[in-house]
Amino acid sequence: MFTYLGRWIIEFLRDTYYVFRVIVRTFSSLVFSFPVGRRAKLDVIYKQIYFTGIEAFPIIFWLALMFGIIIVTEALSILPKLGGELIIGQVLVWIVIRELGPIFAAIVVIARSGTAIASELGSMKINNEIAALEIMGIDPDDYLVMPRVIGAAISILVLTFYFEAVTILGGYLLAGFGERIAFGEYTSSLLEAMGLLEVGVSLIKGMIFGLIIGGVCSYHGLKVGRSITEIPQETTKAVISSLFLVFVSSALITWFFFR
């Protein structure tokens, strides 16, 4: 058991180091190499944002709406008994803005786009498309990895804001409208509890989660060797590693800003 645990920890630390290197190379490519082939790179970034962000709007909308109904209904059923229905704003900020908004957006992106990134890059590796790019003098990090990581980061940033807005507003309109608390009191309580720190930390989490997901999935996609059976294996590893790092980084960010 200890041998297995030690091997897992060593492998995890090694993969985390290489993912960090992927993110660093992404920023290096964005700063120093972006003008070279800019149109092609922008095209890949736009496609990644469209697939990761825009096409995820419907599922994010329904998840946020259902989640908002649950949170507002539970809050309005419990808080009045405690004489604290006006602190519903604090509850929503603690639950939705600080924590679950960025995490839910990240989970949706991992399920939809993270698996797609890992399997797509793995297929390109198997079919020697990446080797062909290198032969033509095109750096795969510049053309394949950087646009996907940046596109994922921008998408989760937008999806985080979208999820939180739909959860807070849609949840009240469908579950709390006319029930125990007026809309003016609801928004006033929310705005009093929500400061720039909460909004900033939420967006920082979204950006960091996007970088992590893009980096992890790109790394595992490029780890595929010569066997096609490695594609689902590395895709599964990418999903598990992404989820683990997202939750760990969320805990660390929360501890750092709100301890």
C-alpha positions as CSV (number, residue, x, y, z in Angstrom):
1,M,0.0,0.0,0.0
2,F,2.8,2.4,0.9
3,T,4.6,1.5,-2.3
4,Y,1.6,2.3,-4.4
5,L,0.9,5.5,-2.5
6,G,4.5,6.7,-2.8
7,R,4.5,5.9,-6.5
8,W,1.2,7.8,-7.0
9,I,2.5,10.8,-5.1
10,I,5.8,10.9,-7.1
11,E,3.9,10.5,-10.4
12,F,1.4,13.2,-9.4
13,L,4.2,15.7,-8.4
14,R,6.0,14.9,-11.7
15,D,2.9,15.5,-13.8
16,T,2.1,18.7,-11.8
17,Y,5.6,20.0,-12.6
18,Y,5.2,19.3,-16.3
19,V,1.8,20.9,-16.3
20,F,3.3,24.0,-14.7
21,R,5.9,24.0,-17.4
22,V,3.2,23.8,-20.1
23,I,1.5,26.9,-18.5
24,V,4.8,28.8,-18.4
25,R,5.5,28.0,-22.0
26,T,2.0,29.1,-22.9
27,F,2.6,32.6,-21.4
28,S,6.1,32.6,-23.0
29,S,4.6,31.8,-26.4
30,L,1.8,34.4,-25.9
31,V,4.3,37.2,-25.1
32,F,7.2,36.4,-27.4
33,S,6.0,34.3,-30.3
34,F,2.4,35.4,-30.8
35,P,3.0,37.8,-33.7
36,V,4.4,34.9,-35.8
37,G,1.4,33.2,-37.4
38,R,-0.9,35.4,-35.4
39,R,-3.9,34.9,-37.7
40,A,-3.7,31.1,-37.5
41,K,-3.3,31.2,-33.7
42,L,-6.2,33.6,-33.3
43,D,-8.3,31.3,-35.4
44,V,-7.6,28.4,-33.1
45,I,-8.2,30.6,-30.0
46,Y,-11.6,31.7,-31.4
47,K,-12.6,28.1,-32.2
48,Q,-11.6,27.0,-28.7
49,I,-13.6,29.8,-27.0
50,Y,-16.6,29.0,-29.2
51,F,-16.5,25.3,-28.4
52,T,-15.5,25.7,-24.7
53,G,-17.5,28.8,-23.8
54,I,-20.3,29.7,-26.2
55,E,-21.5,26.1,-26.9
56,A,-21.5,25.5,-23.1
57,F,-24.0,28.4,-22.4
58,P,-27.1,26.2,-22.6
59,I,-25.9,23.5,-20.2
60,I,-24.5,26.2,-17.8
61,F,-27.8,28.0,-17.9
62,W,-29.9,25.0,-16.9
63,L,-27.4,23.9,-14.3
64,A,-27.2,27.4,-12.8
65,L,-31.0,27.8,-12.9
66,M,-31.6,24.5,-11.1
67,F,-28.8,25.2,-8.6
68,G,-30.2,28.7,-8.0
69,I,-33.7,27.3,-7.3
70,I,-32.3,24.9,-4.8
71,I,-30.2,27.4,-3.0
72,V,-32.8,30.2,-2.8
73,T,-35.6,27.7,-1.8
74,E,-33.5,26.2,1.0
75,A,-32.3,29.6,2.2
76,L,-35.8,31.1,2.3
77,S,-37.2,28.0,4.1
78,I,-34.5,28.0,6.8
79,L,-33.4,31.6,7.4
80,P,-36.8,33.0,8.3
81,K,-37.0,30.5,11.2
82,L,-33.7,31.9,12.5
83,G,-34.9,35.5,12.0
84,G,-32.2,36.1,9.4
85,E,-33.9,36.2,5.9
86,L,-32.0,39.4,5.2
87,I,-28.6,37.6,5.3
88,I,-29.5,35.6,2.3
89,G,-27.1,37.8,0.4
90,Q,-24.2,36.6,2.5
91,V,-25.2,33.0,2.0
92,L,-25.3,33.4,-1.7
93,V,-22.0,35.2,-1.8
94,W,-20.3,32.5,0.4
95,I,-21.8,29.6,-1.6
96,V,-22.1,30.8,-5.2
97,I,-19.7,33.7,-5.7
98,R,-16.7,32.4,-3.6
99,E,-16.9,28.7,-4.3
100,L,-19.3,26.9,-6.4
101,G,-19.6,29.3,-9.3
102,P,-16.0,28.8,-10.6
103,I,-16.0,25.1,-9.6
104,F,-19.2,24.3,-11.5
105,A,-18.0,26.1,-14.5
106,A,-14.7,24.2,-14.3
107,I,-16.4,20.9,-14.0
108,V,-18.6,21.5,-17.1
109,V,-15.5,22.5,-19.1
110,I,-13.6,19.5,-17.9
111,A,-16.4,17.2,-19.0
112,R,-17.0,18.8,-22.3
113,S,-13.8,20.4,-23.5
114,G,-11.0,18.9,-21.4
115,T,-11.7,15.5,-22.7
116,A,-11.9,16.8,-26.2
117,I,-8.5,18.6,-25.9
118,A,-6.8,15.5,-24.5
119,S,-8.3,13.1,-27.1
120,E,-7.7,15.5,-30.0
121,L,-4.1,16.1,-29.2
122,G,-3.6,12.4,-28.6
123,S,-5.1,11.6,-32.0
124,M,-2.9,14.1,-33.6
125,K,0.1,12.5,-31.9
126,I,-0.9,9.0,-33.1
127,N,-1.5,10.2,-36.7
128,N,1.9,11.9,-36.8
129,E,0.3,15.3,-37.3
130,I,2.4,16.9,-34.6
131,A,5.6,15.4,-36.0
132,A,4.5,16.9,-39.4
133,L,4.2,20.4,-37.8
134,E,7.7,20.0,-36.3
135,I,9.1,19.0,-39.7
136,M,7.6,22.1,-41.2
137,G,9.3,24.2,-38.5
138,I,6.0,25.0,-36.6
139,D,6.3,24.7,-32.8
140,P,3.3,22.6,-31.5
141,D,3.4,24.6,-28.3
142,D,2.7,27.8,-30.2
143,Y,0.1,26.5,-32.6
144,L,-1.7,23.8,-30.6
145,V,-1.1,24.2,-26.8
146,M,-1.1,28.0,-26.3
147,P,-4.4,28.7,-28.1
148,R,-6.2,25.9,-26.2
149,V,-4.9,26.9,-22.8
150,I,-5.7,30.6,-23.4
151,G,-9.1,29.7,-24.9
152,A,-10.0,27.5,-21.9
153,A,-9.0,30.3,-19.5
154,I,-11.0,33.0,-21.2
155,S,-14.0,30.6,-21.5
156,I,-14.1,29.6,-17.8
157,L,-13.7,33.2,-16.8
158,V,-16.8,34.1,-18.8
159,L,-18.8,31.0,-17.8
160,T,-18.1,31.7,-14.1
161,F,-19.7,35.1,-14.3
162,Y,-22.6,33.7,-16.4
163,F,-23.2,30.9,-14.0
164,E,-23.2,33.2,-11.0
165,A,-25.6,35.7,-12.6
166,V,-28.1,33.0,-13.7
167,T,-27.9,31.3,-10.3
168,I,-28.6,34.5,-8.3
169,L,-31.1,36.2,-10.5
170,G,-32.9,33.1,-12.0
171,G,-33.0,31.4,-8.6
172,Y,-34.8,34.3,-7.1
173,L,-37.2,34.8,-10.0
174,L,-38.3,31.2,-10.0
175,A,-38.1,30.2,-6.3
176,G,-38.2,33.4,-4.3
177,F,-40.3,35.9,-6.2
178,G,-42.9,37.2,-3.8
179,E,-41.9,34.7,-1.1
180,R,-41.0,36.3,2.3
181,I,-38.5,38.8,0.8
182,A,-39.0,41.5,-1.8
183,F,-36.7,41.8,-4.7
184,G,-35.3,45.1,-3.5
185,E,-34.4,43.6,-0.1
186,Y,-32.9,40.6,-1.9
187,T,-30.6,42.7,-4.1
188,S,-29.8,45.0,-1.3
189,S,-28.7,42.1,0.9
190,L,-26.7,40.7,-1.9
191,L,-24.9,43.9,-2.8
192,E,-24.1,44.6,0.8
193,A,-22.4,41.2,1.2
194,M,-20.6,41.2,-2.2
195,G,-17.5,43.3,-2.4
196,L,-14.8,43.7,-4.9
197,L,-12.7,41.1,-3.1
198,E,-15.4,38.4,-3.6
199,V,-15.9,39.2,-7.3
200,G,-12.1,39.5,-7.9
201,V,-11.4,36.2,-6.2
202,S,-14.1,34.5,-8.1
203,L,-12.7,35.7,-11.5
204,I,-9.2,34.8,-10.4
205,K,-10.4,31.3,-9.6
206,G,-12.0,31.0,-13.0
207,M,-8.8,32.2,-14.8
208,I,-6.6,29.8,-12.8
209,F,-9.0,26.9,-13.3
210,G,-8.9,27.5,-17.1
211,L,-5.1,27.5,-17.2
212,I,-5.0,24.3,-15.1
213,I,-7.5,22.5,-17.3
214,G,-6.0,23.6,-20.5
215,G,-2.5,22.8,-19.3
216,V,-3.4,19.4,-17.8
217,C,-5.4,18.2,-20.8
218,S,-2.8,19.4,-23.3
219,Y,0.0,17.7,-21.4
220,H,-1.8,14.4,-21.2
221,G,-2.9,14.6,-24.8
222,L,0.7,15.0,-25.8
223,K,1.8,12.2,-23.6
224,V,0.1,9.7,-25.8
225,G,2.7,7.4,-27.4
226,R,2.2,5.1,-30.4
227,S,-0.8,3.0,-29.3
228,I,-4.3,4.2,-29.9
229,T,-5.4,2.6,-26.6
230,E,-3.4,5.3,-24.7
231,I,-5.8,8.0,-25.8
232,P,-8.7,7.0,-23.5
233,Q,-6.2,6.3,-20.7
234,E,-4.5,9.7,-20.9
235,T,-7.9,11.4,-21.3
236,T,-9.1,9.7,-18.1
237,K,-5.9,10.8,-16.3
238,A,-6.5,14.3,-17.6
239,V,-10.0,14.5,-16.2
240,I,-8.9,13.1,-12.8
241,S,-5.9,15.4,-12.5
242,S,-7.9,18.4,-13.6
243,L,-10.6,17.8,-11.0
244,F,-8.0,17.2,-8.3
245,L,-6.0,20.3,-9.1
246,V,-9.1,22.5,-9.4
247,F,-10.3,21.6,-5.9
248,V,-6.8,21.9,-4.4
249,S,-6.2,25.3,-6.0
250,S,-9.7,26.5,-5.0
251,A,-9.1,25.5,-1.3
252,L,-5.7,27.3,-1.4
253,I,-7.1,30.5,-2.9
254,T,-10.0,30.6,-0.4
255,W,-7.6,30.0,2.5
256,F,-5.2,32.7,1.2
257,F,-7.9,35.4,0.7
258,F,-10.5,34.6,3.4
259,R,-8.7,33.1,6.3
